[in-house]
Amino acid sequence: MESFGLILNVILTIYLVIDSRKYGKSPVLWGILGFVFGLIALGIYFIKTDRKVIGWILTILSIIGYLSLIVLFVLAVFFLGSFGP
């Protein structure tokens, strides 16, 4: 499952590097941001390049997804810790 996230970030990085040149943005900056932050960086990039609707939708959905993963992780730690010795 970790390989899916890595492959997705590499695809996003390649897209951002190629597309950022069309809009006069720094391909190195957007490539690094795309690899590290993934879908959030893609959403922000869409917002910065005047594709605001899809950018905001993608950014909000990815933030909700990350927050739900954090909440699930905290709940899992809480419940596993409460059933211990």
Contacts in CASP RR format, 6 or more apart in sequence:
PFRMAT RR
TARGET T0000
AUTHOR 0000-0000-0000
METHOD contacts of the structure
MODEL  1
MESFGLILNVILTIYLVIDSRKYGKSPVLWGILGFVFGLIALGIYFIKTD
RKVIGWILTILSIIGYLSLIVLFVLAVFFLGSFGP
8 38 0 8 1.000
9 34 0 8 1.000
9 35 0 8 1.000
9 36 0 8 1.000
9 38 0 8 1.000
10 35 0 8 1.000
12 34 0 8 1.000
12 35 0 8 1.000
12 38 0 8 1.000
12 39 0 8 1.000
12 41 0 8 1.000
12 42 0 8 1.000
13 31 0 8 1.000
13 34 0 8 1.000
13 35 0 8 1.000
15 42 0 8 1.000
16 27 0 8 1.000
16 30 0 8 1.000
16 31 0 8 1.000
16 33 0 8 1.000
16 34 0 8 1.000
16 41 0 8 1.000
16 42 0 8 1.000
16 45 0 8 1.000
17 27 0 8 1.000
17 28 0 8 1.000
17 30 0 8 1.000
17 31 0 8 1.000
18 27 0 8 1.000
19 45 0 8 1.000
19 49 0 8 1.000
20 26 0 8 1.000
20 27 0 8 1.000
20 29 0 8 1.000
20 30 0 8 1.000
20 31 0 8 1.000
20 45 0 8 1.000
21 27 0 8 1.000
23 49 0 8 1.000
25 45 0 8 1.000
25 48 0 8 1.000
25 49 0 8 1.000
30 41 0 8 1.000
30 45 0 8 1.000
33 41 0 8 1.000
33 44 0 8 1.000
33 45 0 8 1.000
34 41 0 8 1.000
34 42 0 8 1.000
34 45 0 8 1.000
38 62 0 8 1.000
39 58 0 8 1.000
39 59 0 8 1.000
39 61 0 8 1.000
39 62 0 8 1.000
40 59 0 8 1.000
40 62 0 8 1.000
40 63 0 8 1.000
40 66 0 8 1.000
42 55 0 8 1.000
42 58 0 8 1.000
43 54 0 8 1.000
43 55 0 8 1.000
43 56 0 8 1.000
43 58 0 8 1.000
43 59 0 8 1.000
43 62 0 8 1.000
44 55 0 8 1.000
44 59 0 8 1.000
45 55 0 8 1.000
46 52 0 8 1.000
46 54 0 8 1.000
46 55 0 8 1.000
46 58 0 8 1.000
47 55 0 8 1.000
47 56 0 8 1.000
47 59 0 8 1.000
END
